[in-house]
């Protein structure tokens, strides 16, 4: 009986290891507004979802991003290990105001942090915010932000 379980355990471990190298694309989604622009965001709200983030994604539509939601405001720091796309992180206050932006290079361990405690970080394609004329002080709207 124990011998029969061994292949199942090992196949489970292989599946687990494989899952860690694949992008997460089935997270809940919400719409955010940035001025006249609409953003389709995946919401990473658990620790595991936030840790994986946009790792291993080879492509992402221009109007999509990922919103990281934390339980409480803190200085949030991000890096790009195993992330293949160049991204810009918007560190966002509870009311939707962008605190600061950070351009991040793919597959690096450079740390990019919020300039003050925040609960939200929105990752978009690098340069998306600049192309849309959005910067620190610009305000995002959506159900997660306090009016």
C-alpha positions in Angstrom: 0.0 0.0 0.0 2.8 2.4 0.9 4.5 1.8 -2.5 1.3 2.8 -4.3 1.2 6.1 -2.5 4.8 7.1 -3.4 4.1 7.8 -7.1 1.1 9.9 -6.1 3.1 11.9 -3.6 5.8 12.5 -6.2 3.4 13.4 -8.9 1.8 15.9 -6.5 5.2 17.4 -5.8 5.9 17.7 -9.5 2.5 19.3 -10.1 3.2 21.7 -7.2 6.6 22.7 -8.6 5.1 23.1 -12.1 2.3 25.4 -10.8 4.9 27.6 -9.2 6.5 28.3 -12.7 3.2 29.2 -14.4 1.5 32.6 -14.4 -1.7 33.1 -12.4 -4.4 34.3 -14.8 -7.6 33.4 -13.0 -7.7 35.9 -10.2 -10.8 38.0 -9.5 -11.1 41.1 -11.7 -12.4 44.6 -11.1 -12.5 47.7 -13.3 -10.6 50.8 -12.3 -10.8 54.3 -13.8 -7.8 56.5 -14.3 -9.1 59.7 -15.7 -10.9 58.8 -18.9 -9.1 55.4 -19.1 -10.5 52.1 -17.9 -8.2 49.4 -16.5 -9.2 45.8 -16.3 -7.3 44.6 -13.2 -6.7 41.2 -11.7 -6.8 41.5 -7.9 -4.1 39.8 -5.8 -5.4 39.9 -2.3 -3.9 36.8 -0.5 -0.3 36.5 0.5 0.3 33.7 -2.1 -1.4 35.7 -4.9 0.7 38.8 -4.0 3.9 36.8 -3.9 3.3 35.4 -7.4 2.0 38.6 -8.9 2.7 38.9 -12.6 5.6 36.4 -12.5 6.0 34.2 -15.6 3.6 36.2 -17.7 4.9 36.5 -21.3 2.2 39.0 -22.4 -0.6 41.1 -21.0 -3.0 43.4 -22.9 -2.2 47.1 -22.7 -5.4 48.0 -20.7 -4.8 45.3 -18.1 -2.9 45.3 -14.8 -2.7 43.7 -11.4 -3.9 45.4 -8.2 -2.2 44.2 -5.1 -4.4 44.7 -2.0 -2.8 44.5 1.5 -4.7 44.3 4.8 -3.1 47.4 6.2 -1.1 50.4 5.1 2.7 49.9 5.2 5.7 50.8 3.1 5.3 48.3 0.3 8.3 47.2 -1.7 8.3 45.2 -4.9 10.9 43.5 -7.0 10.8 41.7 -10.4 12.4 38.3 -9.9 10.8 35.9 -12.4 8.8 38.7 -13.9 9.3 38.9 -17.7 7.5 42.1 -18.6 8.8 45.6 -17.8 6.3 47.2 -15.4 5.5 50.4 -13.6 4.2 50.1 -10.1 1.8 52.8 -8.8 1.7 53.0 -5.1 -1.8 54.1 -4.2 -3.4 55.6 -1.1 -6.8 54.4 0.3 -8.6 57.2 -1.6 -7.1 56.2 -4.9 -4.4 58.9 -5.1 -1.1 57.8 -6.7 1.6 58.4 -4.1 4.5 57.5 -6.4 5.4 55.5 -9.5 8.4 53.2 -10.0 9.6 51.8 -13.3 10.8 48.2 -12.8 13.1 46.2 -15.0 12.3 42.5 -15.7 14.0 39.7 -13.8 15.8 41.9 -11.3 15.9 41.9 -7.5 16.1 45.7 -7.2 13.7 47.0 -4.6 11.0 49.6 -5.5 9.1 51.0 -2.5 6.2 53.3 -1.7 7.2 56.7 -0.4 4.7 56.4 2.4 2.5 53.6 3.8 -0.1 52.3 1.3 -2.5 49.4 1.0 -2.7 49.3 -2.8 -0.1 48.8 -5.6 -1.2 48.8 -9.3 1.2 47.2 -11.8 0.8 48.1 -15.4 3.0 47.9 -18.5 6.0 50.2 -18.1 5.3 53.6 -19.3 1.5 53.2 -19.3 0.9 55.9 -16.6 3.3 58.4 -18.4 1.6 57.8 -21.8 -1.8 58.5 -20.1 -0.5 61.7 -18.4 -0.9 60.2 -14.9 1.7 60.7 -12.2 2.0 61.2 -8.4 -1.1 63.0 -7.2 -3.4 61.6 -10.0 -6.4 59.8 -8.7 -7.7 56.3 -9.5 -11.4 55.4 -9.0 -12.9 52.0 -8.2 -14.9 50.1 -5.7 -11.8 49.4 -3.5 -10.9 53.1 -3.0 -12.6 55.3 -0.4 -14.3 58.4 -1.9 
